[in-house]
Structures are given as C-alpha cells and as structure tokens.
Amino acid sequence: MLRGVSRSGLSSVLSVEEALVLTPPVSHHHPGRIPSGVWALGFVSLLMDVSSEMIHSLLPLFMITTLGTGAIAVGIVEGLAESVALIVKVFSGTLSDYLGKRKQLALFGYALGALTKPLFAVASGLGLVLVARLVDRVGKGVRGAPRDALIADITPSDMRGAAFGLRQSLDTVGAFLGPLLSASLMLLWADDFRAVFWIAVIPGLMAVALLQVGVREPAASKIRKRVNPITFDNVTRLGRGYWWVVGIGAVFTLARFSEAFLVLRAQQGGIQLAFVPLVMVVMNLVYAVSAYPFGRLSDRVSRTALLLLGLVVLIVADVLLASSYHWSVVLCGVGLWGLHMGMTQGLLSVMVADVAPPDLRGTAFGFFNLAAGVAMLGASVFAGLLWDQLGASFTFYAGAAFCVIAILGIALGGVGYRRG
C-alpha cells in the first residue's frame, strides 16, 4: 500500500481496487530481507560507478590542464551531460511501462555506458569529450528509470526505503572506489590521464555481465497489457502528491550543482594533482556509509523532515566551501555534502515510488528526472558562470540560497509526507 502520503494525495493516485489489480506480486524472498535482485542491482551499480568515477573524478582536471578549457566549459559539459541522462529517463521509463520489460532496457543502458569509456582515452579536444560524456550519460538515462522501477516492483512497500538506500549505498561504494583507484594509478603512472581512462573500461564491462546473469524480472511485469502510458488519463492518475514531489525535486537539484566544482575547489587549496580525486573519495565514503541507514530510517519517520534536515546539512556544507579553500575546511565541506546526499537521494526515489501507480512507475521516475535534468543543466551552467566571473565563494553561496528556497517550498507546499 502507499505509505506516508497525505489523504488528499491518496485520493489522487489510485483507488483501492486499482491498487489491488495493478500491483504485481513481489518476488519470493525471506521476510525482513531485501530481495536478492536488489543486491544484484546494487553491485551492478557499484561496478559501473567504479568505471565512471575513475574518469569523472579526473575529467575536470583533464579538461583544464591537458585540453586547456575554462571552468565555464566544465560547467556546460557537466550540466549538459547530467541533464541528458535525466531527460532520457522519461522515454526509457515510459517505454519500460509500455513493454513491461525493465531489465532489457537497463541492460542496454549499462552496455552503452561501458562501450563509450574508450572515447575519453582517445579524446584530443573538447568536442570528443563532450560527445563521449553525452553518449555515456544517454546510457545512464536509459537504464536509470527502468532500474528504479524494477527495484520498486520487486520490493515490499514497507522495505522500499531500505532497498533504495542499499542500492544507493552500493552505488556510492563504487563512487569512492573509482576516485581512489584513479589517484593510485595517477601516482603510479606519473599523471597519465589516458592510461587511467583505459583501465576504467574493465569494471564497466563487468557490470553488464552481472546484470545479464544476476537479475530476474518479475513474471507479472511480462504479461501486462500494452497501453500508452503518456495519455491524459494516465498523467492525471499520477496525482497531486506526485507532482509536488517533482516540483520539490527540481528545486532541490538547483541547490546541488555538479560535484565537479568540489574537485576544482580542492585544487585551489594547493592539493597535489594526483590527490585531488581523493576529495570525491571522502564525499562518496560518507555518502555510502549514510545512505542505507537513512534509507531504513525513512521507512519509520517523516520523509519531509529528512528532506529538510538534508537541506540544512547542504547549507552548512556550502557555507564552509565558500568560506575557505584550506584543505581541512574543504574536506569538512565535502564530507557534509556527502552526508546530505546519503540523507536525500534515495529518499527522493522512495517518495516517487510511494505515490506512483505501479503500472506507471517507469513514467513517474522519468518525468521526475526530466524536471531534475532541466534544473541540473541550469544549476551547473550558472555555477560555472559564477565561478569564472565572481569566484568560487559566490558559487557555493548561491547553492545555499537555493537550499533556502527549497526549504520554503517544502514548508509552504501544502502537501507532504508523514509517518503512515
């Protein structure tokens, strides 16, 4: 059943009869245990994030020191890349609802991401880097919404917070192992960016293989009648509570621009080039450790309260990063940034799953990420402009200002979550 949504939100989502008809049976598993498919998807995410973060933790430095670009170019590339990934999720999520086959779309997305990694290693200019980053993120966009909908399909409703938190935690383990491996190889190979990029291909291919053999799709999702998910009636069925989550998620994304600017802030502090990716290790270590506990907590307490607390933590992180580029202050700010990610990123996915009809989950995750994608593009480009024109401090202060706007939106929105 739907948990934590207000009565007005419940009335706009599904009737009880619809819920009984549309909810697919959950795959067999031991009570109280997260389904094995969620664990497999978590390790797939771990491997792909090792591959991606080996490249992404070095890419801003590669662009500036090797290709000779500026910070605004970093902002544009990062903003476009992440926005493309989130926008593509609309189409892949809707297609997964129509076909009733989420695994195959996710598999295609992971394969596309893995096969684009060599392009970074051979890039000699900004153009190929942009193409590689965009195609890589198209792969992320294709796999994201079907994967999240698949997790919701195979997990009991009273364990969704824990399941999304676990996947996010394993994903983030890969996100700090990737930069750690990059830093080690940069030291070993005398700052050879391209050699590190070639090694990043291996864990990406491993992720594709694990998804193929380790995840089974629920049988119920394969026998649904195919209907167009994007109709007026279906969009109406998503309901007021769902669109409130979409709006809050978009403003939240404006407050959190690309983590590439954390790497650039660390470089300003005089940290040795090979060690700069370690700031991402710190952020993702905190993120990985906190995501699962906060996911479990979200099954028991107010979800809007956790969102508000996460925004407060992000404000503190932004203020610290704006106030100084000394390595100790930067590491504290980066650690708090990771804590807010652990508190909020899986939580937003759970909130979408709570209010979306089961047969429209892919579409629901897609529209949610479309809004976030547009916000990410604007936030990252704006951050790059502020960085180049006014300096790093203004960039982080602007992030804190958007946090305040998001807090006001949650407080004044009129529709919220509560322990249900």
N, C-alpha and C positions, 0 to 999 in steps of 0.2 A: 504493500500500500504506500501511498505518498506520505512522506514524513516531513514535519517541520513547516509546512506551508499554511498560511492563514486560511480562514474559512472562505473568504472571497476568492482567494487563489484556487482553492479546491473546486469551487463551483465552475470555474472557467477552464478546467483542464479536462477531466473525464468523469462521466457518471460511474457509479459502482459497477453497473452492468457492463459498460465498455471496458473497464479495467479488467474484469474477470475474463472477458473474451479475448482481449488483446495481449495480456501478459503471458509471455512464453514461459514454459516450465524451466526451472533452474536446473543446470546440470547436477548430477549426483555428487555429493561431497559429504564429509563428516560435519555434523552440526558444530558451529562455532569455529570452523576452519575456513580460511579463504580458499576458494576453488583453485585447483591446480592450473587451470588455464590463465588465471590472473598472474600467478607466479611466473608462468612461461612468458606471458606478455611483458612482465616486468624485466625479465632477463634479456628479452629481445631489445627492449628499450635501453637497457644498460649497455649492451654491446654497440648499438647504433650510436649512443651518446659518446662512448669512448672514441669511436671513429670521427664523429662530427666535432667534438670538442678538442680533439688533437689539432684540428685545423682552425676552428673558430677562435680558440684562445690565442693563436698566433697571427690570425689574419689581419687584425688592425695594425699590428707592428709590421707585418709583411707589406701591407699596402703603403704605409708611411715610410719605412726605412728602405725597402727594396724597390717599390714601384713609384715612390715619390709623390703620393697623393696627400691631401689635407684631411683634417678632421671632418669637414662637411661631406667629403666623399665617403668616408667611413659611415657617417650617419645615413646618407642616402642609400648606400649599398645594404646596410643592415636593416634599415626601415623597409625598403622595397622587398628584401628577401623574406623577412618575417611576415610582412603583410601578404605577400603572395601565398605563403604557406597557409595562413589563416583563411584567406579568401577562397582558396581551392577547396578547403574543408566543406564549404557549402555544397559544392557539387558532388564531392565524394560521399558526404554524409547522406544527401538526398538519394544518390544512386544506390547506396547500401540499403536504404529503406525500400527502394523500388525492387531491387533484385533479391533482397533478403539474404545476401551473401556478403558479410562484412569481412571475413578473413581474406578472401581473394583480393579485394581492393587494398587491404592493409599490406598484403604481401607485395603487390605491385608497387606501392609507395615506398616500402623499405628497399626493394630492389633498385628502384630508380635512384634513391638517395645513395646507395652503395656504389652504383656504377658511375656517378658523377664525381666521386672523390679524386680520381686521377687528373681531372681538369685543373684543379688547384696547383698540382705539382708542376704542370707544364705551362702555366699562365705566365706571360711576359708583359702583360699590360692590364689596365683596369677593366677593359672590355670583357676579356675572357673570365676574369674573376667574377664580374657581375653576372655573366651568363651561367657560370658554374654555381654560384650562390643561389641564383633564381631557380635553376633546374633542381638543385638539391632540395630547396625549400618546397618546390612543387611536390616532390616525393613526400616530404613531411606533411604537406597539406592533404595529399591523397590518403595517407594512412591514418591521420590523426582522428578524424570524426568516426570512421568505422571502428577503429580500435577502442575508443572511449565508449561507443555504443555497445560494442561486444562485451566490454567489462560490465556494463550495466545489465546486459542481457543474462550473463552467467552468474551474477552475484545477487544473493538475497538482499532485499531493500534495507534490512537492519544492519547490514555489513558494508554498505556502499562506501561510507567514509573510510573505513579501514582498507577496503580493496583499492580505492583510488589513491589513498595515501601510500599503500605498499608499492603500487606501480610507480608512483611519483618518486618514492624513496629510492627504489632500484634504478630508475632512470637517472636520478641525480648522483648515485654512486658512480655511474659511468661518466657523468658530467664533471666529477672531480678527478677520476682516474685518468681521463683524457688529457687535461692540462698537466697533471703530474707526470705522465708519460712523455708529453711534449717537452716539458722542462728538462727531464732527464736526457732525452735524446738530443736536445739543443746543446746541452753541456758536453755530451759525448762526441757530437759531430760538429762542434765549433760553429754553432748558429746556422746550420744548414736547413733552412726552412723547407726546401723542396724534398729533401730526404725524409723528413718527418711526415710530410703530406703523403708520400708514397706508402709509408707504413700504415697510415690511417685507413687504407683500403681494406686491410685484413679483417678487423673486427666488424666492419660493415657487412662483408660477405657472410661472416659467421652468424650475424643477426638474422639474415634472410633464411639461412638454412634452419636455424632453430624455430623460426615461426612456421616454416613449412611442416616440420615433423612434430612440433611440440604443442600445437594449439588445435583444438577441435571446436567447430562451430556448433551451437545448439541445434538439434534437429528441427525444432519448431520454426526457426528463422528461415529454413529452406523451403517451407511449404505454404508460406503466406501467399495470398492472392496479390498479384502485382497491381498496384494502383499508383497514380501520380501523387507523390507527397506534397508537391507545391500547387495546391489549389486553394481557393478562398476558404472553403470549409476547413481544410486541414490547418491552414495558417491560423484561422480563428480558434481551432481546438488547442493550439499551443497556449493560449490564455494570457491573462493579465500578469499573473505571477511570473511566468516565463519571460515576458518582455521586460519586466522590472529587473530580472537577473541580467538580461542582455544589456540594459542601459547602465547598470552599476558596473558590469564587467568592462564596458567600453571606457568609462571614466577612470576606472581603476588602472587600465592599461596606459592611459595618458600619463598617469603618475609614475609609471615604471618603463622608462625608455630602455634601449638596448644595453646589455651588460658590457658591450664593447667599450663604453665610456668608463667603466670601472678599471679596465685594463689601461686605458690612456691616463687615468688619474694616478695609477700606481707608477707608471713610467715617469710622471712629473716629479715623483719623490726620489728619483735617482736610483731606483732599484735596478740591479744588473739585468740586462736584456733577457738572458736565459731564465731568470727567476720571475719575471713579470707574470707569466701564466699562472704562477702559484697563487695569485690573488683569487683566481677562479677556483682553485682547489679549496681555498678557505671558504668561499661563498657556497660552493656545492657540497662541501663536507657538512656545514651547518644545515644546509637545505636537506640533505639526505637523512641526517640524524633526526631532524624535526618533523619531516613530512608524515611519516607513519603515525607517531604519537598524536599529532594534531588531527590526522585523519580519523583515528579512533575517537578522539575527544569530540569531533564534530557529530558523531553518532549519538552523543549524550547531552550536548549543551546547545545553546542558541548559536546558529550559524552566522547570523548578522553580527553578533557580539564578537565572534572570532575574526570576521572581516574587519570590523572597526579596530580591534586590537592590532591586527596585521598592518593596517594603515598607519597607526600611531608608531609602530616599530619602524616603518619605512620613512616616516618623517624624521625620526631621530637619526636614522642612517644617512639621509640626505643632508641633514644639518652638519653631521660630523664630516662627511666627504666635502662639503662646501667650505668648512672652516679651516681645513689644513690638508696639505699633501704629505705630511710626515708619515713614514711608513706605518708607525704604530696606530695613528688615527685612521689611516686608510684601511688597515686590516680590521679595526673595530667597526668601521662603517660597512665594509664589505661583509663582515660576519653578520651584522644586523640585517643587511639586505637579504642574505641567505635565509635568516630566520623568518623574515616576513614572507619569503617565497614558500617556505615549508608550511607556514600557517594558512596560506591563502590559495595556492594554485590548484591543489587537489580539491579544496573546498568549493571553488567555483564550479568545477566539473560535477561534483556531487549535487550542487544546487540545481544545475541544469537537468541532471538525471531525475531529481526529485519531482520536478514539475512537468516534465515532458511525457506525453503519451508513449507507451512502449514501441508502437509501430512508427513513431516519428522521431525516435531518439537521434538517429543519424542526422536528420534535417535540423533538429533542435541544436545539436552541437555545431553543425555547420553555420547556421545563422549567428549563433553566439560568437563564433570565431571570426565571422565576417566583420562584425562590429568591432571586435578586438583588433583585427588586422588593420582596418582603417585608422583606428586610434594609434596603433603601433607605428604606422608609417608617419603620421603627423608628429608623434612624440619624438621619434628618432631624428627626423629631419630638423625639427625645432631645436632639439638638443645640440645637434651639430652646428647649427647657426649660432646659437648662444655661445657655444664653446669657442668658435672662431672669432666672433665679434666682441664678446664681453668677458670670456674666460670661463674656466671650469666651475668656479663658485656659483655663478649665475645659473648654470645648467642644473646643478643639484638643488638650488633654492627653488627653481621653477618646478622641479619634481615634487618638492614638499608642498608647494602651493596647490598643485593638482590633487595631492592627497587630501588637503583640507576640503576641496570641492567634492571629492568622493565621499568624505565623511558626512558632509551636509546633505548630499544626495541620499545616502542611506538613512539619515535621521529624519528627513522630510519626505521620503518616498511614499509613505502611506501603506506599503505592502511589505511584509517582512517575514522572516522565519522565526520560529520559536521551537523550543523542545516539544516534540509531539508525541 
